Amino acid sequence: MKMMNGKPVDVDNSCIVPYSPLVSKIMKAHINLESCSSVVAIKYILKYIHKGSDQAMFTIKNKKDEIEEYQSGRYINSNEAIWRILGFPIHDRYPSIIHLSVHLENGQLVYFSVENIKKKSQQPPETTLTAFFK
């Protein structure tokens, strides 16, 4: 119990910031150090990083150079800028999309020359569609 302005106040450790004495000693500064122990926190961090840039309204009066207008009118926040500078992928496709060349049974295209006509006619090359069904 502590007195504040003449009134009793309960004092507990809820206002104390967690820190690591070792990290504070190494960095020679007080550092708030916490760990994420749930998937929800990680989801929030990833959602915040990939939320995109802020939107703004603007008008362009002289329509002379469309490329310059786009570059001067586009806003990229710091998260997106560093993500692009470091060359990380901007988007991902899951599951991967693979183009299957569709053809009728035994109707795939076969390219041959005079030297390999016999081999190609007996053993046609595998297409993405025939490989998919194996």
SVG drawing of the C-alpha trace seen along z (x, -y; Angstrom):
<svg xmlns="http://www.w3.org/2000/svg" viewBox="-10 -21 38 69">
<polyline fill="none" stroke="black" stroke-width="0.4" points="0.0,0.0 1.3,-3.4 -0.1,-6.8 -0.6,-9.1 -2.3,-12.5 -3.4,-11.4 -5.2,-8.3 -4.1,-4.7 -3.0,-3.0 -2.2,0.6 1.2,0.9 2.0,4.1 4.4,5.0 1.8,4.4 3.6,1.2 7.1,2.7 8.4,3.2 10.0,6.7 13.7,6.6 16.7,8.8 19.6,7.8 22.1,9.5 20.8,7.7 20.7,4.4 24.3,4.9 25.5,5.8 23.7,2.9 24.4,0.5 20.7,-0.6 17.4,0.4 15.7,2.6 12.1,3.8 12.4,7.5 9.3,9.7 8.8,12.9 5.8,13.9 4.4,17.2 1.2,17.5 0.4,17.9 -2.0,14.9 0.9,12.5 2.9,13.8 -0.2,13.6 -0.7,9.9 2.9,9.1 2.8,10.6 -0.6,9.0 0.9,5.6 3.9,6.0 1.9,7.0 -1.0,4.6 0.1,2.4 0.7,-1.3 -1.7,-4.1 -4.0,-5.5 -4.3,-9.1 -6.4,-11.2 -4.7,-13.6 -5.3,-15.2 -3.1,-15.8 -3.7,-18.9 -1.0,-18.6 -1.3,-15.2 1.9,-15.1 4.1,-12.3 2.1,-9.3 5.1,-7.5 6.3,-10.5 2.8,-11.1 2.6,-7.5 6.0,-7.6 5.4,-10.9 1.8,-10.0 2.6,-6.6 3.2,-6.2 5.4,-3.4 5.7,-3.0 9.0,-1.9 7.9,1.7 7.1,2.2 10.3,0.3 12.7,2.5 10.8,5.6 11.3,4.7 15.0,3.6 15.9,6.9 14.2,8.7 11.7,10.7 8.6,12.1 5.7,9.7 3.0,12.4 2.8,16.1 0.5,18.7 -0.6,21.7 -1.0,24.3 1.3,23.8 -0.4,23.4 0.9,25.6 -0.3,25.2 -1.4,28.6 -1.5,28.8 -4.9,30.4 -5.3,32.9 -7.3,35.9 -6.0,39.4 -2.9,40.1 -3.4,36.7 -0.3,34.9 1.9,33.0 5.0,34.9 7.9,33.2 10.2,35.4 12.9,35.4 13.9,38.0 16.5,39.4 14.2,40.0 10.8,40.7 10.7,44.4 11.6,43.7 9.2,40.8 6.3,42.7 6.7,45.7 7.6,43.7 6.0,40.2 7.3,37.6 5.5,37.1 3.4,34.0 2.5,32.2 -1.0,33.8 0.2,37.4 2.8,36.9 0.1,35.6 -2.0,38.7 0.9,41.2"/>
</svg>
